[in-house]
Amino acid sequence: MASNVTALKCPPPMKAASNGVFQGDNPLHFSLPLLIIQICLVVALTRALAYLLRPLRQPRVIAEIIGGILLGPSALGRNQKYLHAVFPARSLTVLDTIANLGLLFFLFLVGLELDPKALKRTGKKALSIALAGITFPFALGIGTSFILRNTISKDVAQGPFLVFMGVAVSITAFPVLARILAELKLLTTDVGRMAMSAAAVNDVAAWILLALAIALSGTGSPLVSLWVFLSGSGFITLCIFVAPLLFKWMVKRCPEGEPVDEIYVCATLAAVLAAGLVTDTIGIHALFGAFVLGVLVPKEGPFAGALVEKVEDLVSGLFLPLYFVSSGLKTNVATIQGGQSWGLLVLVIFTACFGKIVGTVVVSLLCKIPFREALVLGFLMNTKGLVELIVLNIGKDRGVLNDQTFAIMVLMALFTTFITTPIVVALYKPARMAASDYKHRTIQRKDPNTQLRLLTCFHSTRSIPTLINLMETSRGTGKRGGLRVFAMHLMELSERSSAILMVHKARKNGAPFWNKGESTDTNQVVVAFEAFEQLSQVSIRPTTAISAMSSMHEDICSSAQRKKAAVIILPFHKHQRIDGHLETTRSDLRHVNRRVLEHAPCSVGILVDRGLGGAAHIAASNVNYTITVLFFGGPDDREALSYGAIMAEHPGINLNVVRFVVDSKVVGESVRLDIDGNDGNRPEDKSDDEEFISEFRERVSKAGSIKFEECVVGGAAEALAVIRSHNVSNLFLVGRIPEGQLVAALDKKGECPELGPIGKLLVSPEMSTAASVLVMQQYRSQLTGHALTSLKEEDTAGGEYDSQ
């Protein structure tokens, strides 16, 4: 008997820290150094896999699931020495605890993404698609569970197994779907918004069904399961009435533009842990409390964003990958042996895909959604991910899923998520659906009375006042077809997995700012635009570009194509300091501007903001601007002058047009900067300029607010003197690549070749002007010559016009 006791003796628990290798301790035998090694190994492997899968545009969760499986008994874990050294059984309690703690806070972040107000406003189409995407696959999942119970899962309880299988098959991973849509630039499209709305409803329904499944999976009597479910419902009800009051009280004490007090962040995180403790005590799962609290946090204001900044990087970067390892250590693909097991894997995958896709497609077609878009919705709704693994791991821990069933379901989740991106890319190409009647791609046009469409881009609130004042100057007299402005907020898609609050912003994409039927957003950007819209009667529509900086230009260009914009207004990558000099905001914004100039489907303007009109919107009756157009010749200068003519229609604007002409007495070789790559002055270019100027002078001859001046100069020095005489202007309008004999002499090597020679000159310190500068490039089907090569130039440090 004593020998039996000796044989069953448990190994001693691990101590936290070692005394070091020099004192004979092996760090792998202590929990803290071993945990550090485990975290580093997991992070290195998952990040490497994510890098390898990047060309396939797969979400990071795919790399994390595969990494977890590779570290487990399916691959590296086949080596018992490795498994016992790096992931010994004694360390798994600590590993699982840290992993679940990270998962607890991650589910809180997932709850933050779900906006209950948006769920209430979910349209009938999205609601119908969500319900079909749950009920049909849930029914098929229950049907599949009968087959599995008769083959590989004979010893499990029938009720919990049916519900777990139904939930596992019918889930749509809301966070993963948001990431995929953002990567594919579909988050702000009709299909993307429909998918996100339906997935949000699906997510809430899945958590309710999972709570039911956990309640049923208890080992006690059915009465115990009923008590668990009722207690959980009571806790959620209490949270719904109490938590919003506390959070709103905190939000009121966190004004926009000021840092959030640390005590509120700490109190919220402590409340998340407490909610997790309550739901775990009830017998549901600690994750439910964290998720519910996240849903109830107000989405407006800086409070939610501050919570994310404090929590997300640490949780999703370090702790969450441990959960995938914890899951991977339970996944042994080797248990899937024989034709029967592989046949069951195919059956489960087919059932999951068929139920989700067919259910979604059928209801989408009944809602009169085109077949191609309905099919895309079906594959998007078929996305699985972290939530799927949570369901499966809870089922495994509760004894509802055995090793073989667990491995089959993990591979099903991996496969269905992996196929989403390539199939959606192949099926859905929004550019293919762009309108073909895109006529007005420039401001210069035969009929000046047609509607002007602007796509104005901004990165931060700093440029909002200048943009609004620019819109005010652009609306003219209002007699023409009107001004239509699309205000595009450029948001960088970071490596963060949850893409927090982007869904909330994208959901409003394209809707009117001013909507009396809904409470208006407290966001200061929205408030500024909607106030201007009401005062000026200019139609403004918000739009959002959520993209990595490397592909931001694609979003801008495709949006301009869809909106049929005549001109894109881009912010310069530098902002003005207090001393008047320009300093770089972000260097990668410059590359975005250059790519837009190269690929734009319409004219482009780069706005160097020096505070046009000051730091606030100037009322129409108070506008008193002097705008100067410097005209040397060429298409870009003609575009700038055409824009100036529209601005001059505003009663508060005086337009000075300065045309530079080289003195015929000047002897020397004619020098010209050619936009088409041809040498010499083409007669047709001169005739186009002469014809345009003649028409312009005839059209504005009676306009008292326009002053036309033709300056005959003998060289660059005289031209500079003329330009300096207009330093008191509020805004300079110039072409990016002007033509004429003076241009080469004025072109100095230095920073910002995308501004062109005159734009660079006007932003240089030697000009000493406080005027903003708008550099225009007229649309042409393909850039050639110097217009293209200048965009490829690198900045020369220490140039004569260095403005840093």
Secondary structure, 3 states (H helix, E strand, C coil): CHHHHHHCCCCCCCCCCCCCHHHCCCHHHCHHHHHHHHHHHHHHHHHHHHHHHHHHCCCHHHHHHHHHHHHCCCCHHHCHHHHHHHCCHHHHHHHHHHHHHHHHHHHHHHHHHCCHHHHHCCCHHHHHHHHHHHHHHHHHHHHHHHHHHCCCCCCCCHHHHHHHHHHHHHCCCHHHHHHHHHHCCCCCCHHHHHHHHHHHHHHHHHHHHHHHHHHHCCCCCHHHHHHHHHHHHHHHHHHHHHHHHHHHHHHHCCCCCCCCCHHHHHHHHHHHHHHHHHHHHHCCCHHHHHHHHHHHCCCCCHHHHHHHHHHHHHHHHHHHHHHHHHHHHHCCHHHCCHHHHHHHHHHHHHHHHHHHHHHHHHHHHHCCCCHHHHHHHHHHHCCCCHHHHHHHHHHHHCCCCCHHHHHHHHHHHHHHHHCHHHHHHHHCCHHHHCCCCCCCCCCCCCCCCCCEEEEEEECCHHHHHHHHHHHHHHCCCCCCCCEEEEEEEEEECCCCCCCCCHHHHHHCCCCCCCCCCCCCCCCHHHHHHHHHHHHHCCEEEEEEEEECHHHHHHHHHHHHHHHCCCEEEEECCEEECCCCCEEECCHHHHHHHHHHHHHCCCEEEEEECCCCCCCCCCCHHHCCEEEEEEECCCHHHHHHHHHHHHHCCCCCEEEEEEEEEECCCCCCCCCCCCCCCCCCCCHHHHHHHHHHHHHHHHHCCCCCCEEEEEEEECCHHHHHHHHHCCCCCCEEEEECCCCCCCHHHHCCCCCCHHHHHHHHHHHCHHHCCCCEEEEEECCCCCCCHHHHHHHHCCCCCCCCCCCC
